[in-house]
């Protein structure tokens, strides 16, 4: 544990940094008392829970140094910033970066506060936190667009003369599952409803079926079946299937071990008439929100649309569950998801370039020089294309 002495001398709180992963469990009671204004339900969203952070660290901590930042007031934890320090490249320049404990497996992330911490105190905490973090760049990916953390960071950093960049991140489709399934489906386009009927009939005529299973732990046999299905998916050629990503498997198995006992993990598995697994849809239900964090299908059975059928059954089941209110797709605005909803949760990545020559150069390169060079290249390409068109010989009748 590293306590920053410069903070406690000037503020009514202290900042300490925890670097030992064993400290996670010691924070369990305090962590549950914190909150976020993110958009995924009233309870602390699953991707911000201690269980998720522990699992993320077990899977994706290679090369990172834990920098779990704790803010205390009179000994009580009033805020936590789940952070890590990494050596990284920014436009091929070596940098020291502070980032969230998140990556492409994380639909969003945030800094957590005790609910009673007022706006003025939060501003002070943000200011001291930015000063406290020793790095060239602070990169916070997956913040709620125009959420309190996004706004506070931008406001405080600019008041400190720190250069800030805000870039779009995921635009996540979200479905309200409080209504009736038949009514929900009837509101979709005629073409899409026909696709649902056609795919369902084709799937059922083949003798294939869908089974829903509750995962109790990472050792369950169906987990190995999921890995096998993934190894036969289109992701295999990209090295993005589960059999190629041991870190992703560690992350998932850790989540299953922690959430399995609460009956929060369900998988919808599509099987052929011989029982062969050919597609799955994996959901974690937490605080009324269902997070479909992984889905794969065997490319050899594409004509049966097994992935679509698994997703269809999983989504329909949420409308039938009293304790399920939201389907939070955990994805970007992919075309196939636009059939289900036109409601989106918007996220951003906030970059804070720390004071100093390196921070100035990084910001100037990315947000001053490169945009100018892109503009010049665009003009050059347009002129070149125009010259090619005018230099083509005319056709002779």
HELIX and SHEET records of a PDB file:
HELIX    1   1 UNK A    5  UNK A    8  1                                   4    
HELIX    2   2 UNK A   23  UNK A   26  1                                   4    
HELIX    3   3 UNK A   28  UNK A   31  1                                   4    
HELIX    4   4 UNK A   46  UNK A   48  5                                   3    
HELIX    5   5 UNK A   50  UNK A   60  1                                  11    
HELIX    6   6 UNK A  119  UNK A  132  1                                  14    
HELIX    7   7 UNK A  148  UNK A  159  1                                  12    
HELIX    8   8 UNK A  181  UNK A  186  1                                   6    
HELIX    9   9 UNK A  190  UNK A  205  1                                  16    
HELIX   10  10 UNK A  221  UNK A  231  1                                  11    
HELIX   11  11 UNK A  234  UNK A  238  5                                   5    
HELIX   12  12 UNK A  242  UNK A  244  5                                   3    
HELIX   13  13 UNK A  246  UNK A  259  1                                  14    
HELIX   14  14 UNK A  260  UNK A  262  5                                   3    
HELIX   15  15 UNK A  299  UNK A  304  5                                   6    
HELIX   16  16 UNK A  306  UNK A  320  1                                  15    
HELIX   17  17 UNK A  335  UNK A  337  5                                   3    
HELIX   18  18 UNK A  357  UNK A  364  1                                   8    
HELIX   19  19 UNK A  365  UNK A  369  3                                   5    
HELIX   20  20 UNK A  370  UNK A  391  1                                  22    
SHEET    1   A 6 UNK A   2  UNK A   4  0                                        
SHEET    2   A 6 UNK A  14  UNK A  18 -1                                        
SHEET    3   A 6 UNK A  68  UNK A  73 -1                                        
SHEET    4   A 6 UNK A  76  UNK A  81 -1                                        
SHEET    5   A 6 UNK A 111  UNK A 114 -1                                        
SHEET    6   A 6 UNK A  34  UNK A  35 -1                                        
SHEET    1   B11 UNK A  65  UNK A  66  0                                        
SHEET    2   B11 UNK A  83  UNK A  90 -1                                        
SHEET    3   B11 UNK A  93  UNK A 100 -1                                        
SHEET    4   B11 UNK A 137  UNK A 144  1                                        
SHEET    5   B11 UNK A 344  UNK A 353 -1                                        
SHEET    6   B11 UNK A 163  UNK A 176 -1                                        
SHEET    7   B11 UNK A 326  UNK A 328 -1                                        
SHEET    8   B11 UNK A 289  UNK A 297  1                                        
SHEET    9   B11 UNK A 277  UNK A 286 -1                                        
SHEET   10   B11 UNK A 265  UNK A 271 -1                                        
SHEET   11   B11 UNK A 209  UNK A 214 -1                                        
END                                                                             
